[in-house]
Amino acid sequence: MPDKFTATWVSHSSISDYIECPRAYYLKNVYKDPNTRHKITMITPALALGQIVHEVLESLSVLPVHERRLENLVPEFQKAWERVKGEKGGFTSEKQENEYRVRGEDMLRRVMNNPGPFKKKAVKIQKDLLHYWLSEEEEIILCGRIDWMEYLEEEDSVHIIDFKTGQHKDVGSLQLPIYYLLATNSQKRTVKQMSYWYIALDDELTSFDLPDPEKAYSEVLSVARKIKLARQLEKFDCPSNGCRGCKPFERILKGEGKLIGEDDFRRDVYILPEMDEEAEEVIL
C-alpha cells in the first residue's frame, strides 16, 4: 500500500491553479515563507463573501430536514460576517464591505424564498475532506469538498450540487468531473444528477449532463501526472512570464502585501491594495 503522507494530493482548486499557471500553483500550494515556514494565501472581498455564504449554507447539511431554519440564514450570515470585517476580508473601505455584505444577504434571501434542495434530504459524509487513490501505482490522491449532496430516496442515489456566489457563470473547468469521481469513490451511492446553483443570479439550479467516467478519470489523471512531474523537477514556469494567476502572489513575495494573520490551515494570509475587482470574480 502506498504511503498517503508522501503521495501527491490534487484537488479541484490545485488542478485549476496548475491549468491556469504552474507558477501560480507553486506559489499557492508549494512555496513556504522562509521566515515563518508557512504557506501563503490571499483574501479578497469576493473570496470572503464566498467563504461566509458557503459556510452558512453547508451548516444546514448536518441537520435533519425538519430542523433547517431557513429564516435564520441572514442572521447567521451577519454573525459569521464579523470574522471577515475590514482588512480581515480584504476590504479597502466601509462602502466596499457593505456592498459585498448586502450581496451575501441577498443571496441567502434568495435561498430562503426558493429553498429547493434545502427542503429535501441530504447525504452528509463524516469526513472533513473526501479523498481516494486516483492512482495507487503512481501515488496520486484526489481530494476535495462537495458543497451539497441531495439524497434521491427513490433511487438511493445522490445529486451533487455546487453553490456559486460569483457574478459570472463559468462552466468550463474540471470541477464536475472531479466531484463526480470523488462522490463515486468516497461513498456507496451512485451519482444520478449534477448541478450548479448560481445563487447570486438564479432562483433555480442549472443541471449538467453526467461526465463520462472514463473520460473524467483520464482528464483528471493527466493533469495530476503533470503536477507530480512538476513537483519532482521543481519546475513551475508561468507560460506568460507573469499572468493574472501568479502576479498577485509575486507582489506578496516582493513585499507589497500586508500580512493580516493566519487561517485555519496555518497559512499566512495577505491582502493586496488595488486588486482588480474583475479578477476576483473568477476564483470561486
BELRAQUI-V10945 format. One record per pair of residues at least 12 apart in sequence whose C-alpha atoms are under 7 Angstrom apart, sorted by the first residue. I is the first residue (numbers start at 1). J is the second residue. D is the distance in whole Angstrom. If there is no record, write none. Layout:
{{I J D} {I J D}}
This chain:
{{2 136 6} {2 139 6} {7 139 5} {7 140 6} {7 141 7} {8 139 6} {8 140 5} {8 141 6} {8 228 6} {9 140 6} {9 141 5} {9 142 6} {9 143 7} {10 141 6} {10 142 5} {10 143 6} {10 224 7} {11 142 6} {11 143 5} {11 144 5} {12 144 7} {12 175 6} {12 178 7} {15 223 7} {20 245 7} {21 238 5} {21 239 7} {21 245 6} {21 246 7} {22 236 5} {22 237 6} {22 238 6} {23 236 5} {23 237 5} {23 238 5} {23 246 6} {24 245 5} {24 246 4} {26 236 6} {27 249 7} {28 40 6} {28 41 6} {38 266 7} {38 267 5} {38 268 6} {39 267 5} {39 268 6} {40 267 5} {40 268 5} {40 269 6} {41 267 6} {41 268 6} {41 269 5} {41 270 6} {42 269 5} {42 270 5} {42 271 6} {43 89 6} {43 90 6} {43 269 7} {43 270 6} {43 271 6} {44 89 6} {44 90 5} {44 271 7} {44 280 7} {45 89 6} {45 90 5} {45 91 6} {46 280 6} {46 281 6} {47 284 7} {48 84 6} {48 89 5} {49 100 7} {49 104 6} {50 165 6} {50 284 7} {52 77 7} {52 80 7} {52 81 7} {53 77 7} {53 104 6} {56 73 7} {56 76 7} {56 77 6} {58 147 6} {61 122 6} {61 124 6} {62 124 6} {65 119 6} {65 120 6} {65 121 6} {70 112 5} {71 112 6} {73 108 6} {74 105 6} {74 108 6} {88 260 7} {90 271 6} {107 199 6} {107 200 5} {110 203 7} {114 203 6} {117 150 7} {120 150 7} {121 150 6} {121 151 5} {122 149 6} {122 150 4} {122 151 5} {123 149 5} {123 150 6} {123 151 6} {129 143 7} {129 144 6} {129 145 6} {130 143 5} {130 144 5} {130 145 6} {130 182 7} {130 186 6} {131 143 4} {131 144 7} {131 182 7} {131 186 7} {132 185 7} {132 186 7} {146 162 7} {146 179 7} {147 161 6} {147 162 5} {147 163 7} {148 160 6} {148 161 5} {148 162 6} {149 161 6} {156 189 7} {157 189 5} {157 190 5} {157 191 6} {157 192 6} {158 189 6} {158 190 6} {158 191 5} {158 192 6} {158 193 7} {159 191 6} {159 192 6} {159 193 4} {159 194 6} {160 193 6} {160 194 5} {160 195 6} {161 194 6} {161 195 5} {161 196 6} {161 197 7} {162 195 6} {162 196 5} {162 197 6} {163 196 6} {163 197 5} {163 198 6} {163 199 7} {164 196 7} {164 197 6} {164 198 5} {164 199 6} {164 284 7} {165 198 6} {165 199 6} {165 200 6} {166 200 7} {166 281 6} {166 284 7} {167 200 6} {167 281 7} {177 211 6} {177 216 5} {193 210 7} {194 207 6} {194 208 6} {194 210 7} {195 207 4} {195 208 6} {256 272 7} {257 270 6} {257 271 6} {257 272 5} {258 270 5} {258 271 5} {258 272 6} {259 271 7}}
